Amino acid sequence: MKYLAAAVQFEPEMFAKERNIDALKRLVEEAAASGARLIITPEMGLTGYCWYDREEVAPYVEPVPGPSTECFAALAAKLDCYIVIGLPEVDVTNGLYYNTAVLIGPEGYLGKHRKSHPYIAEPKWAASGDSGHQVFETPLGRIALLICMDIHFLETARLVALQGADVICHLSNWLAERAPAPYWMSRARENGCYLIESNRWGCERGVQFSGGSCVIEPDGHIQASRDSGDGVVLGEIDTDRVTGPLASERRPALYHELLHQTYAWNPLDFFRLYGHQPLPKGKVSNSAVAQFSPTNNLDDNLSQCLALIAQAEHAELVVLPELALTGLDAGALNPITQHHGVFDTLCQLAQQHRQYYVVGFAEQADGNLYNAAALVGSQGVLAVYRKIHLSDADREWATPGERWVSCDLPLGRVGVLIGHDADFPEAGRILALRGCDIIACPAALPGPFHCAHPGTHINQSAPIPTGPDDHHWHHYRVRGGENNCYFAFANVYKPELGLPGISGIFGPDTFRFPRQEALLTSATGCVQLTIDTSNLESSYPNSAVRRKDLVAMRLPHHYQNLLER
């Protein structure tokens, strides 16, 4: 099915609800006149957002369904379209207020979503949503609603994608970065569905909002967008292009820890309970990622790895690509065991330079073959991780792994993923919940998984970037920020196979600018980044990587359906 959808961008005015409703109705009519069948308006678009407290917002709350939903239902019937509006709701049974999104169609009120993961200001007046994460069946397909901060948490979009959402309608008052925001694009890509982003713009009580309303395709790329100003963004929805969240490749039996809340307590205390696996003290150190094009010759590959390690002489941790030692060609596999002499060579080098290496190889063990990565130090092979989420190419020869792996080093707690694992947001989340400071990800992942931004006219305050950026979105950068981990992504560079490299080490704080990262855009080479995993001599960690705010603010009681296929 194909149809036009519209994201409405709008600057509401506080204390002027009727004016906002009239303006939004005009914009909805403009979108419908252009052919839009599904029209999304911004979070709290009826009232504005920056309320001091319950007392101040009280004159503007209303029940759902209620007067405003009836008003827009009449408009939906007149225009024969579906409309999503955002408003402050009052629950008439208990008097609680919610930040709510409402889906309305020609037939009237269809359903609502109460924002489940409130942003920093909302607890001054609103309760956390209790409506769960639903998908609504409509003649246009399966439609889901999420609100702003909800989508910082990978679990929310995943929950609706697993219910078969064709479109996620995301109502926002997004701020503090140039938009369209990378989180929006990654949620569309990893869940294989459309995301329609209706964000407000303008400045309210000193808060600058980002605009950038858009229609995002299931591969994460922007179909159409608007930078600033009131207006309408049109895009085509083709439900035949929706692929879903690769549900058959998920491993729910290994995802139980998604329901845990390991960061509810001081992590420095929590992880040292009973004297078992306390977090390493951490330190300031250098890490590096390298990329090249492996061949099917072990000696050649080892030589290339050694040359790249030599370029990273100041790094304590060096991450090399997936199958870097044994090559990518499933038809010419030469698997090795973790006791092969190549690891003795790497061990000797690690001892000489006081380094650690994460390197990919095809492993032979117990009569099976695995797509594996070894963590090598001066003591030898410290750990081997076997890829849990296999790609189509892997399934031609490899057995899937069955356990997550992390290892404590002087530079911090290091978890390992391999390539396609990183396409499953559950994987990085589990390692973060286990306290990892760094996720090392040897990869051989095809592009494109990034896109540029031409720059914005929104007047963001320094140091938020506003100019053009060739790598505004990098899908695997998001893996670091959403988990408050450093993400060391070492990708194969082999253009003839669609493998673009674009490796990098990405920092643990999405909204810290300039970005804490090092990006490799050349064909072969390595880049280094200084990372800090220390506790800064504090009784409670005061760095993002140790405090993990976005992990601590999760609401796992919503997430049980993530354990289903």
C-alpha positions as CSV (number, residue, x, y, z in Angstrom):
1,M,0.0,0.0,0.0
2,K,1.2,3.5,-0.9
3,Y,0.0,6.8,0.5
4,L,1.2,10.2,1.4
5,A,2.0,11.2,5.0
6,A,2.8,14.5,6.5
7,A,4.8,15.8,9.4
8,V,3.6,19.2,10.7
9,Q,6.2,21.5,12.1
10,F,4.8,24.2,14.4
11,E,5.7,26.6,17.1
12,P,2.9,26.7,19.7
13,E,2.4,29.6,22.1
14,M,2.0,29.1,25.8
15,F,-1.3,30.3,27.4
16,A,-2.9,30.4,23.8
17,K,-4.5,27.0,23.4
18,E,-7.3,28.1,21.1
19,R,-4.9,30.0,18.9
20,N,-2.7,26.8,18.7
21,I,-5.7,24.6,17.8
22,D,-6.7,27.0,15.0
23,A,-3.2,27.2,13.6
24,L,-2.8,23.4,13.7
25,K,-6.1,22.9,12.0
26,R,-5.0,25.1,9.1
27,L,-1.7,23.2,8.8
28,V,-3.6,19.9,8.8
29,E,-5.9,21.2,6.1
30,E,-2.8,22.3,4.1
31,A,-1.4,18.8,4.4
32,A,-4.6,17.1,3.4
33,A,-5.0,19.4,0.4
34,S,-1.6,18.1,-0.7
35,G,-2.9,14.5,-0.6
36,A,-1.7,13.4,2.9
37,R,-3.7,10.6,4.5
38,L,-1.7,10.5,7.8
39,I,-0.8,13.8,9.4
40,I,1.3,14.1,12.6
41,T,1.5,17.2,14.7
42,P,4.1,18.0,17.5
43,E,4.3,16.9,21.1
44,M,2.2,19.2,23.3
45,G,1.4,21.2,20.1
46,L,-2.0,22.3,21.5
47,T,-0.5,24.1,24.6
48,G,3.3,24.5,24.4
49,Y,5.7,22.5,26.6
50,C,7.7,24.3,29.3
51,W,5.3,24.4,32.2
52,Y,6.5,25.1,35.7
53,D,4.2,22.8,37.5
54,R,0.7,21.2,37.8
55,E,-0.9,24.4,38.9
56,E,0.3,26.3,35.9
57,V,-0.8,23.7,33.3
58,A,-4.1,22.9,35.1
59,P,-6.3,25.3,33.0
60,Y,-5.1,23.6,29.8
61,V,-5.4,19.9,30.5
62,E,-8.4,17.9,29.3
63,P,-9.6,14.3,29.1
64,V,-9.0,12.0,26.2
65,P,-11.3,11.6,24.4
66,G,-12.4,15.1,25.0
67,P,-13.1,18.5,23.4
68,S,-9.9,18.7,21.4
69,T,-10.1,15.1,20.1
70,E,-13.7,15.8,19.1
71,C,-12.6,18.9,17.2
72,F,-9.9,17.0,15.3
73,A,-12.2,14.0,14.7
74,A,-14.6,16.3,12.9
75,L,-11.7,17.6,10.8
76,A,-10.5,14.0,10.1
77,A,-14.0,13.0,9.0
78,K,-14.2,16.1,6.7
79,L,-10.8,15.5,5.2
80,D,-10.9,11.7,5.2
81,C,-7.5,11.4,6.9
82,Y,-5.8,10.3,10.1
83,I,-4.4,12.9,12.5
84,V,-2.1,12.6,15.5
85,I,-2.2,15.4,18.1
86,G,-0.2,16.1,21.3
87,L,-1.7,17.6,24.5
88,P,-1.6,17.5,28.3
89,E,-4.2,15.0,29.4
90,V,-6.0,14.7,32.7
91,D,-7.2,11.3,33.9
92,V,-10.7,12.0,35.2
93,T,-10.6,9.0,37.6
94,N,-7.6,10.0,39.6
95,G,-6.6,13.6,38.5
96,L,-3.2,12.6,37.2
97,Y,-1.8,14.5,34.2
98,Y,0.0,12.9,31.3
99,N,1.9,14.0,28.2
100,T,-0.3,12.3,25.6
101,A,-0.4,11.6,21.9
102,V,-3.8,10.8,20.3
103,L,-4.6,9.0,17.1
104,I,-7.8,10.2,15.4
105,G,-9.4,9.0,12.1
106,P,-12.5,9.6,10.0
107,E,-14.3,7.2,12.3
108,G,-13.3,9.2,15.4
109,Y,-11.0,8.6,18.4
110,L,-8.8,5.5,17.8
111,G,-6.4,5.4,20.7
112,K,-3.7,7.2,22.7
113,H,-0.1,6.8,24.0
114,R,0.9,8.4,27.3
115,K,4.6,9.2,27.2
116,S,6.2,6.4,29.1
117,H,9.7,7.8,29.6
118,P,9.4,11.5,30.7
119,Y,12.0,14.1,29.9
120,I,13.8,15.9,32.7
121,A,11.1,18.7,33.1
122,E,7.9,16.7,32.9
123,P,7.9,15.2,36.4
124,K,7.1,18.7,37.6
125,W,3.6,18.2,36.3
126,A,3.1,14.9,34.6
127,A,3.1,11.2,35.6
128,S,4.9,8.5,33.7
129,G,2.7,7.0,31.1
130,D,0.8,3.8,31.9
131,S,-0.7,2.9,28.5
132,G,2.2,0.7,27.4
133,H,3.4,0.7,23.8
134,Q,0.6,-0.1,21.4
135,V,0.1,-0.5,17.7
136,F,-3.2,0.6,16.2
137,E,-4.7,-1.2,13.2
138,T,-6.0,1.2,10.6
139,P,-6.9,1.1,6.9
140,L,-3.4,2.7,6.3
141,G,-1.7,-0.2,8.1
142,R,-0.3,-0.6,11.6
143,I,0.5,2.8,13.3
144,A,2.4,3.3,16.5
145,L,2.8,6.5,18.6
146,L,5.9,7.5,20.6
147,I,6.7,10.8,22.2
148,C,10.1,12.5,22.2
149,M,12.2,11.1,25.0
150,D,10.6,7.7,24.6
151,I,12.7,7.1,21.5
152,H,16.0,7.7,23.4
153,F,15.3,4.2,24.8
154,L,15.8,1.6,22.2
155,E,13.2,-0.6,23.9
156,T,10.2,1.5,23.1
157,A,10.5,1.5,19.3
158,R,11.5,-2.2,19.4
159,L,8.3,-3.0,21.3
160,V,6.0,-1.5,18.6
161,A,8.1,-2.9,15.8
162,L,7.7,-6.4,17.2
163,Q,4.0,-5.8,17.0
164,G,4.3,-5.2,13.3
165,A,4.3,-1.4,13.1
166,D,4.5,0.0,9.6
167,V,4.9,3.6,10.8
168,I,6.1,5.1,14.1
169,C,4.6,8.5,14.6
170,H,7.1,10.4,16.7
171,L,5.9,13.6,18.3
172,S,8.7,15.7,19.7
173,N,9.9,18.8,21.4
174,W,13.5,17.8,20.5
175,L,16.3,20.1,21.5
176,A,20.1,20.4,22.0
177,E,21.2,19.1,18.6
178,R,20.9,19.6,14.9
179,A,17.9,17.8,13.4
180,P,16.9,15.5,11.8
181,A,18.4,13.7,14.8
182,P,20.5,10.6,14.5
183,Y,18.4,8.7,17.1
184,W,15.3,9.1,14.8
185,M,17.2,7.6,11.8
186,S,18.6,4.7,13.8
187,R,15.2,3.8,15.2
188,A,13.8,3.5,11.7
189,R,16.7,1.5,10.4
190,E,17.1,-1.0,13.2
191,N,13.3,-1.7,13.2
192,G,12.8,-1.7,9.4
193,C,9.8,0.7,9.5
194,Y,9.0,4.3,8.6
195,L,9.3,7.0,11.2
196,I,7.4,10.2,10.8
197,E,8.9,13.0,12.9
198,S,6.9,16.0,13.9
199,N,9.1,18.3,15.9
200,R,8.4,21.8,17.1
201,W,10.7,24.7,16.4
202,G,11.2,28.1,18.1
203,C,12.3,29.2,21.6
204,E,10.2,28.8,24.7
205,R,11.2,30.0,28.1
206,G,14.8,30.1,27.0
207,V,14.7,26.6,25.5
208,Q,15.7,26.4,21.8
209,F,14.0,23.6,19.9
210,S,15.5,21.9,16.9
211,G,12.9,21.7,14.1
212,G,14.0,19.2,11.5
213,S,10.6,17.5,11.0
214,C,10.9,14.7,8.5
215,V,9.8,11.4,7.0
216,I,12.4,8.7,7.5
217,E,12.5,5.5,5.4
218,P,13.0,2.0,6.7
219,D,16.7,2.0,5.9
220,G,17.2,5.1,8.1
221,H,17.5,7.7,5.3
222,I,15.6,10.9,5.1
223,Q,13.0,11.1,2.4
224,A,11.9,14.7,3.1
225,S,12.6,17.2,5.8
226,R,12.1,20.8,6.9
227,D,14.7,22.8,8.8
228,S,12.8,25.7,10.6
229,G,9.5,27.5,10.5
230,D,5.9,26.4,10.6
231,G,5.0,24.1,7.7
232,V,4.3,20.7,6.3
233,V,6.7,17.9,5.2
234,L,5.3,15.3,2.8
235,G,6.6,11.8,2.2
236,E,5.4,8.6,0.6
237,I,4.7,5.6,2.8
238,D,5.0,2.2,1.0
239,T,4.1,-0.5,3.4
240,D,5.6,-3.1,1.0
241,R,9.1,-1.6,1.9
242,V,8.6,-2.3,5.6
243,T,11.0,-5.2,6.6
244,G,10.4,-5.2,10.3
245,P,13.0,-5.8,13.1
246,L,14.7,-8.9,11.6
247,A,12.5,-10.9,14.1
248,S,13.6,-14.3,12.9
249,E,17.3,-13.4,13.6
250,R,16.6,-12.1,17.2
251,R,17.8,-14.4,20.1
252,P,15.1,-13.7,22.8
253,A,16.3,-16.6,24.9
254,L,19.5,-14.6,25.5
255,Y,17.8,-11.3,26.2
256,H,16.5,-11.8,29.8
257,E,18.8,-9.2,31.1
258,L,16.9,-6.5,29.3
259,L,14.3,-6.7,32.1
260,H,17.0,-6.0,34.7
261,Q,17.8,-2.6,36.1
262,T,21.4,-2.9,37.1
263,Y,21.8,0.9,37.3
264,A,19.0,1.6,39.8
265,W,21.7,1.8,42.5
266,N,25.1,3.4,42.7
267,P,27.0,1.2,40.1
268,L,30.2,1.4,42.1
269,D,28.4,-0.3,45.0
270,F,26.2,-2.5,42.9
271,F,28.9,-4.2,40.9
272,R,31.1,-4.9,43.9
273,L,28.4,-6.7,45.9
274,Y,29.6,-10.0,47.5
275,G,33.1,-9.2,46.2
276,H,32.1,-10.5,42.7
277,Q,33.2,-8.6,39.5
278,P,33.6,-5.1,40.9
279,L,34.0,-2.5,38.1
280,P,37.7,-1.9,37.2
281,K,39.0,1.4,38.6
282,G,39.3,2.6,35.0
283,K,41.8,5.2,33.7
284,V,42.6,7.7,31.0
285,S,44.0,5.7,28.0
286,N,44.1,5.6,24.2
287,S,42.1,3.2,22.1
288,A,42.3,2.6,18.4
289,V,40.3,1.0,15.6
290,A,41.8,-0.2,12.3
291,Q,40.3,-1.1,8.9
292,F,41.6,-2.9,5.9
293,S,40.5,-5.5,3.3
294,P,41.4,-9.0,4.5
295,T,42.3,-11.7,2.0
296,N,42.0,-15.5,2.3
297,N,45.7,-15.8,3.3
298,L,46.4,-15.9,7.0
299,D,50.0,-14.7,6.7
300,D,49.0,-11.7,4.6
301,N,46.2,-10.8,7.0
302,L,48.5,-11.1,10.0
303,S,51.1,-8.8,8.3
304,Q,48.4,-6.2,7.7
305,C,47.2,-6.5,11.3
306,L,50.7,-6.0,12.6
307,A,51.3,-3.0,10.3
308,L,48.1,-1.4,11.6
309,I,49.0,-2.1,15.2
310,A,52.3,-0.4,14.6
311,Q,50.4,2.7,13.6
312,A,48.6,2.6,16.9
313,E,51.7,2.6,19.0
314,H,50.2,4.8,21.7
315,A,46.9,2.9,22.0
316,E,46.3,0.5,24.9
317,L,43.4,-1.3,23.1
318,V,43.4,-1.9,19.3
319,V,40.3,-3.3,17.6
320,L,40.7,-5.0,14.2
321,P,37.9,-6.0,11.8
322,E,35.6,-9.0,11.7
323,L,37.4,-12.1,10.3
324,A,40.5,-10.0,9.9
325,L,42.8,-13.0,10.3
326,T,41.1,-15.6,8.2
327,G,39.2,-13.6,5.5
328,L,35.6,-13.1,4.5
329,D,35.2,-15.7,1.7
330,A,33.0,-18.5,3.0
331,G,34.0,-20.6,0.0
332,A,37.7,-20.4,1.0
333,L,37.6,-20.8,4.7
334,N,40.7,-21.6,6.6
335,P,39.5,-21.7,10.2
336,I,41.9,-21.8,13.1
337,T,41.6,-22.7,16.8
338,Q,42.2,-20.1,19.5
339,H,45.5,-21.9,20.2
340,H,46.9,-21.2,16.7
341,G,50.4,-19.8,16.5
342,V,49.0,-16.5,15.2
343,F,47.8,-15.7,18.7
344,D,51.3,-16.4,20.1
345,T,52.6,-13.7,17.7
346,L,49.9,-11.2,18.9
347,C,50.6,-12.1,22.5
348,Q,54.3,-11.4,22.2
349,L,53.5,-8.1,20.6
350,A,51.0,-7.2,23.3
351,Q,53.6,-8.0,25.9
352,Q,56.2,-5.8,24.1
353,H,53.9,-2.8,23.7
354,R,51.6,-3.3,26.8
355,Q,48.6,-3.5,24.6
356,Y,45.4,-5.5,24.1
357,Y,43.9,-6.5,20.8
358,V,40.4,-7.6,19.7
359,V,40.6,-9.4,16.4
360,G,38.1,-11.4,14.3
361,F,38.7,-14.9,13.0
362,A,36.9,-18.0,11.9
363,E,37.2,-20.4,14.8
364,Q,37.2,-24.2,14.8
365,A,36.2,-25.6,18.1
366,D,34.3,-28.7,19.3
367,G,33.5,-29.8,15.8
368,N,31.8,-26.5,14.9
369,L,32.8,-23.3,13.1
370,Y,32.2,-19.9,14.7
371,N,32.5,-16.3,13.6
372,A,34.6,-15.3,16.5
373,A,36.7,-12.5,18.0
374,A,39.6,-13.0,20.4
375,L,40.7,-10.6,23.1
376,V,44.5,-11.0,23.3
377,G,46.9,-9.6,25.9
378,S,50.3,-10.3,27.2
379,Q,48.9,-13.3,29.1
380,G,47.6,-14.9,25.8
381,V,44.0,-15.2,24.6
382,L,42.0,-13.7,27.5
383,A,38.5,-14.3,26.0
384,V,36.8,-15.4,22.8
385,Y,33.4,-14.2,21.8
386,R,31.3,-16.1,19.3
387,K,28.9,-14.1,17.2
388,I,25.3,-14.5,18.4
389,H,23.4,-12.8,15.5
390,L,24.5,-14.4,12.3
391,S,24.1,-12.7,8.9
392,D,23.0,-14.6,5.8
393,A,26.6,-15.0,4.8
394,D,27.5,-16.4,8.2
395,R,24.8,-19.0,8.2
396,E,26.5,-20.6,5.2
397,W,29.2,-21.9,7.5
398,A,29.0,-20.7,11.1
399,T,27.2,-21.9,14.3
400,P,25.8,-19.1,16.4
401,G,27.3,-18.3,19.7
402,E,25.4,-18.7,23.0
403,R,26.9,-16.3,25.5
404,W,27.8,-12.6,25.9
405,V,31.4,-11.9,26.7
406,S,33.2,-9.1,28.6
407,C,36.6,-8.8,30.2
408,D,38.0,-6.5,32.8
409,L,41.2,-4.7,31.8
410,P,43.1,-1.9,33.4
411,L,41.5,0.5,31.0
412,G,38.0,-0.6,31.9
413,R,35.3,-3.3,31.4
414,V,35.4,-4.3,27.7
415,G,32.5,-6.1,26.0
416,V,32.6,-7.6,22.5
417,L,30.1,-7.7,19.7
418,I,30.8,-8.7,16.1
419,G,29.3,-7.0,13.0
420,H,25.7,-7.9,12.6
421,D,25.3,-8.1,16.4
422,A,25.4,-4.3,16.4
423,D,22.3,-4.2,14.1
424,F,20.3,-5.6,17.1
425,P,20.0,-2.9,19.8
426,E,19.4,-5.5,22.4
427,A,23.0,-6.7,22.1
428,G,24.7,-3.4,23.1
429,R,22.1,-2.8,25.8
430,I,22.9,-6.1,27.6
431,L,26.7,-5.3,27.6
432,A,25.9,-1.9,29.0
433,L,23.7,-3.4,31.7
434,R,26.7,-5.6,32.6
435,G,28.7,-2.5,33.3
436,C,30.8,-2.3,30.2
437,D,32.8,0.9,29.6
438,I,33.8,0.0,26.1
439,I,32.1,-2.2,23.4
440,A,34.6,-3.5,20.9
441,C,32.9,-4.3,17.6
442,P,35.0,-6.0,14.8
443,A,32.7,-5.7,11.8
444,A,32.2,-6.4,8.1
445,L,29.0,-4.4,7.7
446,P,27.7,-3.0,4.4
447,G,26.7,0.6,3.9
448,P,25.3,3.0,3.7
449,F,24.8,3.4,7.5
450,H,25.5,7.1,7.6
451,C,24.3,10.4,6.0
452,A,25.3,14.1,5.8
453,H,23.5,17.2,7.1
454,P,23.6,20.4,5.1
455,G,23.5,22.6,8.2
456,T,20.7,24.3,10.1
457,H,19.4,27.8,10.4
458,I,18.1,27.1,14.0
459,N,20.0,29.3,16.4
460,Q,21.5,26.7,18.6
461,S,23.8,27.9,21.4
462,A,27.5,27.0,21.3
463,P,29.0,24.4,21.2
464,I,26.0,22.7,19.5
465,P,27.0,22.4,15.8
466,T,24.9,24.0,13.2
467,G,27.1,23.8,10.1
468,P,27.2,21.0,7.4
469,D,28.5,17.6,8.5
470,D,29.3,14.7,6.1
471,H,28.8,12.2,8.9
472,H,25.9,13.8,10.9
473,W,24.4,10.3,11.3
474,H,26.5,7.2,11.8
475,H,24.3,4.3,12.9
476,Y,26.9,2.8,15.1
477,R,27.7,6.1,16.8
478,V,24.2,5.8,18.3
479,R,25.2,2.4,19.8
480,G,27.7,4.3,22.0
481,G,25.4,7.1,23.1
482,E,22.3,5.2,23.8
483,N,24.3,2.9,26.2
484,N,26.7,5.5,27.6
485,C,29.6,3.3,26.4
486,Y,32.6,4.0,24.2
487,F,31.8,2.1,21.0
488,A,34.9,0.9,19.1
489,F,33.7,0.0,15.6
490,A,36.4,-1.5,13.3
491,N,34.8,-2.2,9.9
492,V,36.2,-3.9,6.8
493,Y,37.0,-1.7,3.9
494,K,36.1,-3.7,0.7
495,P,34.1,-1.5,-1.7
496,E,33.6,-4.3,-4.2
497,L,31.6,-6.1,-1.5
498,G,29.8,-3.0,-0.4
499,L,31.8,-2.7,2.7
500,P,32.7,1.0,3.2
501,G,34.9,1.0,6.3
502,I,34.0,4.3,8.0
503,S,35.2,2.9,11.3
504,G,35.3,4.9,14.4
505,I,35.5,5.2,18.2
506,F,32.4,6.9,19.4
507,G,31.9,8.5,22.8
508,P,29.4,7.7,25.6
509,D,27.5,11.0,25.6
510,T,25.3,11.8,22.5
511,F,24.8,15.4,23.5
512,R,28.3,16.4,24.3
513,F,29.8,18.7,21.7
514,P,32.3,18.7,20.1
515,R,31.8,15.0,19.8
516,Q,34.1,12.7,21.6
517,E,35.1,10.5,18.7
518,A,37.6,9.6,16.1
519,L,36.4,8.7,12.6
520,L,38.3,6.9,9.9
521,T,37.2,7.8,6.3
522,S,40.2,6.6,4.4
523,A,40.6,3.2,2.8
524,T,43.1,1.6,5.1
525,G,44.5,2.8,8.4
526,C,43.7,3.4,12.0
527,V,42.5,6.2,14.3
528,Q,42.9,6.7,18.0
529,L,40.9,8.4,20.7
530,T,41.7,9.3,24.3
531,I,39.1,7.8,26.5
532,D,38.3,8.2,30.2
533,T,36.7,5.4,32.2
534,S,37.9,6.5,35.6
535,N,35.6,7.3,38.6
536,L,37.2,10.7,39.1
537,E,37.7,9.8,42.8
538,S,34.0,10.3,43.5
539,S,31.7,8.3,45.8
540,Y,29.2,8.3,43.0
541,P,30.4,8.2,39.4
542,N,30.3,11.6,37.7
543,S,31.2,10.7,34.2
544,A,28.6,9.5,31.6
545,V,30.4,6.2,30.9
546,R,30.3,5.2,34.6
547,R,27.0,6.8,35.6
548,K,25.1,5.7,32.5
549,D,22.1,8.1,32.7
550,L,20.3,6.6,29.7
551,V,20.6,3.2,31.2
552,A,19.6,4.3,34.7
553,M,16.4,6.0,33.3
554,R,15.1,2.9,31.6
555,L,11.7,1.5,32.8
556,P,12.0,-2.2,32.4
557,H,8.5,-3.0,33.6
558,H,7.4,-2.0,30.1
559,Y,9.8,-4.3,28.3
560,Q,8.6,-7.9,28.9
561,N,7.4,-8.4,25.3
562,L,11.0,-8.0,24.1
563,L,11.5,-11.6,25.2
564,E,9.0,-12.8,22.6
565,R,9.8,-13.4,18.9
